[in-house]
Amino acid sequence: MTTARRRHGCAAARPSTAFTSATLAIIVFFSAACAASADPAPAPGPTVAASHALYSYEEHTPTGPDNWGSLEPDWAICRDGKEQSPIDICKVEAAQDMGPLEHTYTAGDCAVQNRGHDFIVKWKEGNGKLTVEKKDYVLQQVHWHVPSEHTINGTRFDMEMHMVHQDSAKARAVVSVLFSTKQPGHPSKPLTGLGPYFKRLAGKNNMDEDVKELVDPSPWVDKSSGYYRYEGSLTTPPCSEGIIWTIMSKVKHVTEEQVKLQAGVSTIVEANNRPAQKINDRVVRYYEGKSAKSGEEKKT
Ligand SMILES: *[C@@H]1O[C@H](CO)[C@@H](O)[C@H](O)[C@H]1NC(C)=O
């Protein structure tokens, strides 16, 4: 089985492939993650479209994450980059001056698409904006990873949502929300609303469907939550760097059924989380949130 993943402990700020049983022991594998990663699935067949056809998530296979950098000339940074994502978030620097996350999303027309490895919700005209360090980024699309790509002190969550934004110079900022199934009976509202689309598009690579109602992502990101901020990359090829990452520290609820619906994107049972990358010289800054009590939905 390939469920053991290489870890980089908090102490491993220098490039290192430290692999200790202590760090392994604190990794939490949820049932969904186990089900998704236990199957040594073959590389995707020719039914998987576009660039998604060319890579997979199964480690130590020709198209797996450790080989992404050699699959295409443009993807070399997946292997050679020094600021890759995701990372395990352990050592953080307090940065209360960053202040609460600022976004002004609005309801807009969108479509749901099956991209082979994930579902994506794409707004027709960009959809409101995120402000980071006085710069505005327009929301382009949202997609989901099962299980989570980012981990906190070695803890992997059941699902992670990525909201991808871009400014006028094509610089990108991604906001990430982590989800846990630990409290049954608490579905994620956005996933409930879009559920019928995910159901109809399950296993239908490259198909899309317009969403009938306008979709407003503003409740998806809780402005009162704290967050972690660091500079990283896309977590899929071409692994482009220079991306400002914001990982919300408040973990949200999702049901196992909703997680399964996301995992059902492909008929090939595979997890779609890239393993943790080296942090190298990077610093993760932490804005704690307005009050300690805002951690109601917090996992720990
Ligand atoms: C991870 O654990 C260490 C040691 O307990 C702690 O100092 C650190 O703040 C934790 N990091 C996060 C992101 O929770």
The ligand as an SDF file (V2000), in Angstrom:
LIG
                    3D

 14 14  0  0  0  0  0  0  0  0999 V2000
    2.4030   22.9590   15.7920 C   0  0  0  0  0  0  0  0  0  0  0  0
    2.8300   22.4320   17.0370 O   0  0  0  0  0  0  0  0  0  0  0  0
    3.8570   23.1900   17.6570 C   0  0  0  0  0  0  0  0  0  0  0  0
    4.2930   22.4540   18.8820 C   0  0  0  0  0  0  0  0  0  0  0  0
    3.1900   22.1110   19.6930 O   0  0  0  0  0  0  0  0  0  0  0  0
    3.3210   24.5900   17.9450 C   0  0  0  0  0  0  0  0  0  0  0  0
    4.3400   25.3810   18.5130 O   0  0  0  0  0  0  0  0  0  0  0  0
    2.8590   25.2290   16.6570 C   0  0  0  0  0  0  0  0  0  0  0  0
    2.2890   26.4900   16.8920 O   0  0  0  0  0  0  0  0  0  0  0  0
    1.8440   24.3460   15.9560 C   0  0  0  0  0  0  0  0  0  0  0  0
    1.5460   24.9330   14.6650 N   0  0  0  0  0  0  0  0  0  0  0  0
    0.3280   25.1850   14.2280 C   0  0  0  0  0  0  0  0  0  0  0  0
    0.2090   25.7780   12.8840 C   0  0  0  0  0  0  0  0  0  0  0  0
   -0.6990   24.9500   14.8720 O   0  0  0  0  0  0  0  0  0  0  0  0
  1  2  1  0
  1 10  1  0
  2  3  1  0
  3  4  1  0
  3  6  1  0
  4  5  1  0
  6  7  1  0
  6  8  1  0
  8  9  1  0
  8 10  1  0
 10 11  1  0
 11 12  1  0
 12 13  1  0
 12 14  2  0
M  END
$$$$
